[in-house]
Amino acid sequence: MNIQELEHKILALHPTEKAAIIQSLTQSINIGAKGITKTPGVCGGEACITGTRIAIWLLVEARRLGITEVQLLQDYPHISAADLVNAWIYADAYPEEMETAIRANEAA
């Protein structure tokens, strides 16, 4: 079965079946979730590097402002290069979430 055939079969499913497939795929892919957590009451529930209060949106904004990964690792010595890779993967997987968080924090 090719992707188009699979897509056709999925689109023909009942909405609850589609939702179950999406949930299953999301759990199995787990894009960008490694080393990233969202904890209610911590940094407003924003996605952060696990075990820290360093929000992913903050790192994304720093990179946009020209701060290098080397500088980020110096500024945050308790995170690793792997943490930054996970942050970039997460940010790429959830661009709307990043934009919303950046805008919300610029206005604050």
Secondary structure as UniProt FT lines:
FT   HELIX           3..11
FT   HELIX           15..29
FT   TURN            31..32
FT   TURN            34..35
FT   STRAND          36..38
FT   TURN            40..41
FT   HELIX           43..45
FT   STRAND          47..49
FT   TURN            50..51
FT   HELIX           56..64
FT   TURN            65..66
FT   HELIX           69..75
FT   TURN            77..78
FT   HELIX           81..93
FT   HELIX           95..107
//
